[in-house]
């Protein structure tokens, strides 16, 4: 489910934070959430998209998703949960999240089970990075102009990169409860503000 940026930008959008932190929030430029289908085992898997305009910006954003950071929580405000989840449809998001059984009265705060991050870099930073750095298994990189291109969703290389970023790509067989998931087939275009 698309969480950031909200297509209509109404109200507060979901964000990430560390347990116990009430000030430092991570507001990814793009965020997709894949919710657990079981209310008794709540979690969320995330795909974050970070547009990095400078090399220092990349280093800062990479540190927020480093494996050593430990616990991460996704916070979905009530206002966001009550809004329609699909364009042209009035069904509120909370009804599309299978683990929720009743209308939420407080924010939905879930532990992040798996995190993948797509970093979009300016062409010169992208070329320098791939020539000298190693990506962590949860990190994916592309040139920013490819991601922001109006034809981006049709770009075969970008589609292949996003397919590799899907959790299902780590397994030989897809578990039955994930077969209906669109995670592996997601295509997107991110347009920074």
DOMI-470820 format. One record per residue (C-alpha): residue number from 1; residue in three letters; x, y, z. Coordinates in steps of 0.25 Angstrom, whole numbers, plus 5000, padded with zeros to 4 digits. Layout:
N
<node NUM; 'ALA'; <X; Y; Z>>;
...
END
This chain:
193
<node 1; 'UNK'; <5000; 5000; 5000>>;
<node 2; 'UNK'; <5005; 5014; 4996>>;
<node 3; 'UNK'; <5008; 5022; 5009>>;
<node 4; 'UNK'; <5017; 5033; 5004>>;
<node 5; 'UNK'; <5015; 5042; 4997>>;
<node 6; 'UNK'; <5000; 5042; 4998>>;
<node 7; 'UNK'; <4994; 5045; 4984>>;
<node 8; 'UNK'; <4985; 5056; 4990>>;
<node 9; 'UNK'; <4994; 5060; 5001>>;
<node 10; 'UNK'; <4982; 5061; 5011>>;
<node 11; 'UNK'; <4986; 5060; 5026>>;
<node 12; 'UNK'; <4998; 5053; 5032>>;
<node 13; 'UNK'; <5005; 5042; 5025>>;
<node 14; 'UNK'; <5011; 5030; 5031>>;
<node 15; 'UNK'; <5025; 5031; 5036>>;
<node 16; 'UNK'; <5036; 5022; 5043>>;
<node 17; 'UNK'; <5043; 5024; 5056>>;
<node 18; 'UNK'; <5051; 5017; 5067>>;
<node 19; 'UNK'; <5044; 5011; 5079>>;
<node 20; 'UNK'; <5043; 5021; 5090>>;
<node 21; 'UNK'; <5047; 5033; 5081>>;
<node 22; 'UNK'; <5037; 5044; 5081>>;
<node 23; 'UNK'; <5044; 5054; 5073>>;
<node 24; 'UNK'; <5053; 5048; 5062>>;
<node 25; 'UNK'; <5044; 5042; 5051>>;
<node 26; 'UNK'; <5049; 5037; 5038>>;
<node 27; 'UNK'; <5040; 5043; 5027>>;
<node 28; 'UNK'; <5044; 5035; 5014>>;
<node 29; 'UNK'; <5042; 5042; 5001>>;
<node 30; 'UNK'; <5034; 5030; 4997>>;
<node 31; 'UNK'; <5029; 5018; 5005>>;
<node 32; 'UNK'; <5021; 5006; 5002>>;
<node 33; 'UNK'; <5015; 4997; 5013>>;
<node 34; 'UNK'; <5012; 4982; 5013>>;
<node 35; 'UNK'; <5004; 4979; 5025>>;
<node 36; 'UNK'; <5003; 4965; 5032>>;
<node 37; 'UNK'; <4990; 4958; 5028>>;
<node 38; 'UNK'; <4988; 4953; 5043>>;
<node 39; 'UNK'; <4983; 4961; 5054>>;
<node 40; 'UNK'; <4990; 4952; 5064>>;
<node 41; 'UNK'; <5004; 4954; 5058>>;
<node 42; 'UNK'; <5004; 4969; 5054>>;
<node 43; 'UNK'; <5016; 4974; 5046>>;
<node 44; 'UNK'; <5019; 4982; 5033>>;
<node 45; 'UNK'; <5029; 4980; 5023>>;
<node 46; 'UNK'; <5034; 4993; 5016>>;
<node 47; 'UNK'; <5040; 4998; 5003>>;
<node 48; 'UNK'; <5046; 5012; 5005>>;
<node 49; 'UNK'; <5050; 5022; 4994>>;
<node 50; 'UNK'; <5060; 5032; 4997>>;
<node 51; 'UNK'; <5064; 5043; 4987>>;
<node 52; 'UNK'; <5078; 5048; 4990>>;
<node 53; 'UNK'; <5083; 5061; 4984>>;
<node 54; 'UNK'; <5097; 5061; 4990>>;
<node 55; 'UNK'; <5107; 5050; 4994>>;
<node 56; 'UNK'; <5105; 5055; 5009>>;
<node 57; 'UNK'; <5090; 5053; 5008>>;
<node 58; 'UNK'; <5092; 5039; 5003>>;
<node 59; 'UNK'; <5101; 5036; 5015>>;
<node 60; 'UNK'; <5091; 5042; 5025>>;
<node 61; 'UNK'; <5079; 5034; 5019>>;
<node 62; 'UNK'; <5087; 5021; 5018>>;
<node 63; 'UNK'; <5090; 5022; 5033>>;
<node 64; 'UNK'; <5075; 5022; 5036>>;
<node 65; 'UNK'; <5073; 5009; 5030>>;
<node 66; 'UNK'; <5087; 5002; 5034>>;
<node 67; 'UNK'; <5085; 4988; 5039>>;
<node 68; 'UNK'; <5091; 4992; 5052>>;
<node 69; 'UNK'; <5080; 5002; 5055>>;
<node 70; 'UNK'; <5072; 4991; 5061>>;
<node 71; 'UNK'; <5057; 4993; 5064>>;
<node 72; 'UNK'; <5049; 5001; 5055>>;
<node 73; 'UNK'; <5034; 5005; 5056>>;
<node 74; 'UNK'; <5024; 5009; 5045>>;
<node 75; 'UNK'; <5013; 5019; 5050>>;
<node 76; 'UNK'; <5000; 5020; 5042>>;
<node 77; 'UNK'; <4992; 5032; 5047>>;
<node 78; 'UNK'; <4977; 5030; 5049>>;
<node 79; 'UNK'; <4974; 5041; 5039>>;
<node 80; 'UNK'; <4982; 5034; 5028>>;
<node 81; 'UNK'; <4975; 5020; 5032>>;
<node 82; 'UNK'; <4961; 5026; 5030>>;
<node 83; 'UNK'; <4964; 5032; 5016>>;
<node 84; 'UNK'; <4961; 5024; 5003>>;
<node 85; 'UNK'; <4972; 5014; 5000>>;
<node 86; 'UNK'; <4970; 5014; 4985>>;
<node 87; 'UNK'; <4968; 5025; 4975>>;
<node 88; 'UNK'; <4953; 5025; 4971>>;
<node 89; 'UNK'; <4949; 5016; 4982>>;
<node 90; 'UNK'; <4943; 5021; 4996>>;
<node 91; 'UNK'; <4947; 5009; 5004>>;
<node 92; 'UNK'; <4956; 5014; 5015>>;
<node 93; 'UNK'; <4970; 5009; 5017>>;
<node 94; 'UNK'; <4968; 5002; 5030>>;
<node 95; 'UNK'; <4958; 4993; 5023>>;
<node 96; 'UNK'; <4968; 4989; 5013>>;
<node 97; 'UNK'; <4978; 4985; 5024>>;
<node 98; 'UNK'; <4974; 4970; 5026>>;
<node 99; 'UNK'; <4979; 4970; 5041>>;
<node 100; 'UNK'; <4970; 4981; 5045>>;
<node 101; 'UNK'; <4956; 4976; 5050>>;
<node 102; 'UNK'; <4950; 4989; 5054>>;
<node 103; 'UNK'; <4951; 5004; 5052>>;
<node 104; 'UNK'; <4964; 5010; 5058>>;
<node 105; 'UNK'; <4963; 5020; 5069>>;
<node 106; 'UNK'; <4978; 5022; 5071>>;
<node 107; 'UNK'; <4990; 5022; 5062>>;
<node 108; 'UNK'; <4994; 5008; 5057>>;
<node 109; 'UNK'; <5008; 5006; 5061>>;
<node 110; 'UNK'; <5015; 4993; 5056>>;
<node 111; 'UNK'; <5029; 4987; 5057>>;
<node 112; 'UNK'; <5036; 4987; 5043>>;
<node 113; 'UNK'; <5039; 4972; 5040>>;
<node 114; 'UNK'; <5047; 4975; 5027>>;
<node 115; 'UNK'; <5052; 4988; 5021>>;
<node 116; 'UNK'; <5057; 4990; 5007>>;
<node 117; 'UNK'; <5062; 5004; 5002>>;
<node 118; 'UNK'; <5063; 5009; 4988>>;
<node 119; 'UNK'; <5073; 5021; 4987>>;
<node 120; 'UNK'; <5071; 5030; 4975>>;
<node 121; 'UNK'; <5084; 5038; 4973>>;
<node 122; 'UNK'; <5089; 5049; 4963>>;
<node 123; 'UNK'; <5096; 5042; 4951>>;
<node 124; 'UNK'; <5110; 5047; 4956>>;
<node 125; 'UNK'; <5108; 5041; 4970>>;
<node 126; 'UNK'; <5102; 5029; 4964>>;
<node 127; 'UNK'; <5114; 5026; 4955>>;
<node 128; 'UNK'; <5123; 5029; 4967>>;
<node 129; 'UNK'; <5116; 5020; 4977>>;
<node 130; 'UNK'; <5115; 5008; 4968>>;
<node 131; 'UNK'; <5130; 5009; 4964>>;
<node 132; 'UNK'; <5135; 5010; 4979>>;
<node 133; 'UNK'; <5124; 5005; 4988>>;
<node 134; 'UNK'; <5117; 4992; 4992>>;
<node 135; 'UNK'; <5102; 4992; 4995>>;
<node 136; 'UNK'; <5096; 4985; 5007>>;
<node 137; 'UNK'; <5086; 4973; 5004>>;
<node 138; 'UNK'; <5074; 4982; 5007>>;
<node 139; 'UNK'; <5079; 4994; 4998>>;
<node 140; 'UNK'; <5076; 4997; 4984>>;
<node 141; 'UNK'; <5081; 5009; 4975>>;
<node 142; 'UNK'; <5077; 5015; 4963>>;
<node 143; 'UNK'; <5079; 5029; 4956>>;
<node 144; 'UNK'; <5069; 5039; 4960>>;
<node 145; 'UNK'; <5065; 5043; 4946>>;
<node 146; 'UNK'; <5061; 5029; 4943>>;
<node 147; 'UNK'; <5052; 5028; 4955>>;
<node 148; 'UNK'; <5046; 5042; 4952>>;
<node 149; 'UNK'; <5044; 5040; 4937>>;
<node 150; 'UNK'; <5029; 5039; 4933>>;
<node 151; 'UNK'; <5032; 5026; 4926>>;
<node 152; 'UNK'; <5039; 5021; 4938>>;
<node 153; 'UNK'; <5029; 5010; 4941>>;
<node 154; 'UNK'; <5031; 5004; 4927>>;
<node 155; 'UNK'; <5047; 5004; 4928>>;
<node 156; 'UNK'; <5051; 4989; 4928>>;
<node 157; 'UNK'; <5063; 4992; 4936>>;
<node 158; 'UNK'; <5055; 4999; 4947>>;
<node 159; 'UNK'; <5045; 4988; 4947>>;
<node 160; 'UNK'; <5055; 4978; 4949>>;
<node 161; 'UNK'; <5062; 4985; 4960>>;
<node 162; 'UNK'; <5048; 4987; 4968>>;
<node 163; 'UNK'; <5046; 4972; 4966>>;
<node 164; 'UNK'; <5059; 4969; 4972>>;
<node 165; 'UNK'; <5055; 4978; 4984>>;
<node 166; 'UNK'; <5043; 4970; 4986>>;
<node 167; 'UNK'; <5043; 4960; 4998>>;
<node 168; 'UNK'; <5038; 4949; 4990>>;
<node 169; 'UNK'; <5051; 4950; 4981>>;
<node 170; 'UNK'; <5059; 4944; 4993>>;
<node 171; 'UNK'; <5051; 4931; 4992>>;
<node 172; 'UNK'; <5051; 4919; 4983>>;
<node 173; 'UNK'; <5036; 4917; 4985>>;
<node 174; 'UNK'; <5026; 4928; 4989>>;
<node 175; 'UNK'; <5018; 4924; 5002>>;
<node 176; 'UNK'; <5003; 4923; 4999>>;
<node 177; 'UNK'; <4999; 4935; 5008>>;
<node 178; 'UNK'; <5008; 4944; 4999>>;
<node 179; 'UNK'; <5003; 4939; 4985>>;
<node 180; 'UNK'; <4993; 4949; 4985>>;
<node 181; 'UNK'; <5003; 4960; 4988>>;
<node 182; 'UNK'; <5006; 4971; 4978>>;
<node 183; 'UNK'; <5020; 4973; 4985>>;
<node 184; 'UNK'; <5028; 4966; 4974>>;
<node 185; 'UNK'; <5020; 4973; 4963>>;
<node 186; 'UNK'; <5020; 4987; 4968>>;
<node 187; 'UNK'; <5024; 4998; 4958>>;
<node 188; 'UNK'; <5025; 5013; 4963>>;
<node 189; 'UNK'; <5029; 5027; 4959>>;
<node 190; 'UNK'; <5034; 5036; 4970>>;
<node 191; 'UNK'; <5034; 5051; 4967>>;
<node 192; 'UNK'; <5041; 5059; 4978>>;
<node 193; 'UNK'; <5035; 5072; 4982>>;
END
